Amino acid sequence: MLKKIANLITGLVAIEHIGILVLEMFYWDHPIGRKIFNMSEQVSSASATLAANQGLYNGFLAAGLIWGLITGRRDLKIFFLSCVIIAGIFGAITAKPSILITQAMPALIGLSLWLWQKDK
C-alpha cells in the first residue's frame, strides 16, 4: 500500500512540473501568466526567454519522474524527487518562499515514502 501512495505522490509531483513547464514556457508573457506570477507586461516580456528556460528544466524533472514511474526504478524516483527538493529550496530562497511548500514539500513527502520502503 505504501508503494502505491509513493507512486501516486511521485506522479502528482511530475504532473505539477508539467504544469509549471506549460506556464513558464507558453503562458509567461500572457495575461494568465502575468496574473499567476503577479507581473507587469513589461516584466513578463523582458523575462520570457529566461522563464522558458526554467520551464524546460521543470519539464526535465517531470520526464525523470515519469521515467522512474514507467520503469518502476526506485533509484530514478529518489534521484529526481531529490532534484525537485533542491530546486524548491533554491527557488524559495531566491524567488518566492511559498515554493518551499508548493514544490519542495510534495517532493519531500514522496522521497520520504520511497526511503521508508522495505522492498527495494
N, C-alpha and C positions, 0 to 999 in steps of 0.2 A: 504493500500500500504506500509506503514512504517513497518508493521509487516512482510510482505513478504521480504523486504530488510533486516530487522533484522535477520530473519531466514536464508537468503542467506549468510549473513556475518558470522553468527554463524556456518553454515555448512562449509564455507571456512576455518574458524579457526580450526574446527575439522579435516578437510582434511589435513591442514598444519601439525597438530600434529601427524596424522597418518604417514605422510611423514617423520617427524622427528624421530618417532619411528623406521621406517624402516632403515633410515640412521644410527641411533645410535646403533641399536641392530644387524643389519645384514651387514652393509657396513662400519662400523667404521674402521676396520682393513683390508681394501680392497683398491685397488687403487682409486676407486670412492670416498670413504670416506676421504682418505688422501688428495685428491685433493680439495674436497669441504671444508674441515676443515683446509687445509694448514698444514698438519702434516708429519713428517718423519715416516718411517716404524717403527722405534724404539718407538716413542711416541705413535703411534696408537696401537701397540702391547701391550705396558705397560699399557695403559689406557682402553683397550677394555672392560673389565669387568665393570668398572665404567660407561662407555658410554652405555653399555647395560642396566644398572640400570636406567640411565637417560632416555633412550628410553622407558623403561617400564612406568615410571612416565608420560611421554608425552602421551603414549597410554591411561593411566587412564584419563587424561584431555580430550582427544578426546572421550573416551567412555562416560564420563559425559555429554559432549555437545551433543553427538548423542542421549543419553538417554533423554535429555531435548527436542531435536527436535522430537523424536518419540512420546513422551508422550504429547508434547505441554506445558510442565510445564515451565513457565517463571522463577520461582524461581531457578530451576536447571540451566537454561541458565545463569542467573545472577551470581549464585554461581561459576560455572565452568569458565565463562569468567573472573570473578574476580581473580580466581586462576591463570589463564593464565597471566593476567596482573601482578600479584605479582611475578610469576616465571620469567616473561620477565624483570621486573625491576631488580630483583636479578641477573639474567643472564647478564644483561647489566653492572651492577656494578662489578660483579666478573669474567666474562668471556670475553664478547665481546660487546662493546657499540651498535653495529648495531642490536642486539637482541631487543632493545627497539623499533626499527622501524619495524623489520620483524615479531616479535611475539606479543609484548605488544600493539602496535598501532592498529592492526586489531581487537584485542580483546576489546580494549578501545572503538573503534567505535561501535562494536556490543553491548557492555554493555550500551553505551550511548543511542543507539536506543531502547534497552529494557527498560531503565529507563524513556525514554520520552513517552512510550506507555501510552495512556489514558485508553484503555481497558485492564485490567489486565487479 
